[in-house]
Amino acid sequence: MTKGGRPVELVDTNQAHVRALNAGGVSISGHLKLCHPVRAILPEQMRGPYDLVFLLNKQTANPRVLSHLAPHLHDDSTVCTLRTGSPNRRWRSSWIRAG
């Protein structure tokens, strides 16, 4: 996405990861080999609002992560969770609105 000119922020709670991402970018290897600069920030540096969020955290951290994320979203924001399994029913009903 950054290579295509989209404004992207990677958010990580690990300060060492943030420093490394900002210093060296992201390396992808496999079918495609690419190293590209990125912007990484700590959660307290989030400014939002964000239109699209790809959420990659452990499901057990959902309440903490989503509580922090919610103020940075607007009515048309999309949060795409990328993990194996599905959240339990209580989590879904408290964070996902129908319609």
N, C-alpha and C positions, 0 to 999 in steps of 0.2 A: 504494500500500500504506500509506504514512504517512497519507494522507487518510482511509483506512478504519480508522485507529487501530492498525495493526500497528507493532511496534518494528522500525525499519529503520536500518541504518548503511550509508552509502556510504563505501567505502574508496578512497582515491586516494593515489598517491605524490607528487603535485604539491601542495605546501603552499599555493600560491596558489589552486588549484582548491578545496581544502578550505576555505580562508578565505572564498572567494566563495560557495560553496554554503551555508555556515553563515550568512553575512551576508544573502544574498538569496534563498535557496531555489532551487528548480528551476523553470524556465519551460518549458512545453510549448506549442507552437503548431502549427496545422494544423487538422484537423477539430475538435479540442478545444483551447481556449485556457485555460491554467491556470498559476498560479504558487503553489507550495506550499513551506512551510518543510521543511527536511530536516536530518538530523544527518550530518555528514561527518567522517571521521577519517583519520589517517595509519595505515599498516600497523602501526607500532609501538604504536599505541593500541588495537589489537584486543584484546578480552578473551575473547570466545566463552564457551562453545561456541556454535556457530551451527547452527541446524536446517536452514536453506536458504541457499544461496549462489548468486547469479547472477554468474558469472565472465565479465567482459568485458575481456580483455587480449589482447595479440598472442600468437599461438601460440608464438612464439620465446621468450616470457617464462615459459612454463608451468613449467619446472623450478624457477625461482626463486620464482614466485608460489605454486605448490602446496606447495613445501617450507615456505614461511612459513605457508600456510593450514592445513596438516595438523594441527598441534597444537590448532587451534581448532575441530576437528570432533569429533563423537561417532559411535558406531556407526550411528546412524540418520540422520545428516546427508545431505543431498542437495546435490550441486554440479551446477548446470546451466550448461554452457558455451554461450555465445551468440557465435558467430562463423561466418564462411563457411568452408567446407571442413571436413575432419575431421582429427583428430590422427593422426600416423603410428602405425604398429602398435607400435613400441617404447614410445611414450608411453602408449598405451592399456593395454598389458599391465602397465606398471609402476604405474598409478594407478587403474585400474578393476577392481574385483573381480567375478567372475562370480557369478551367483546371485540 
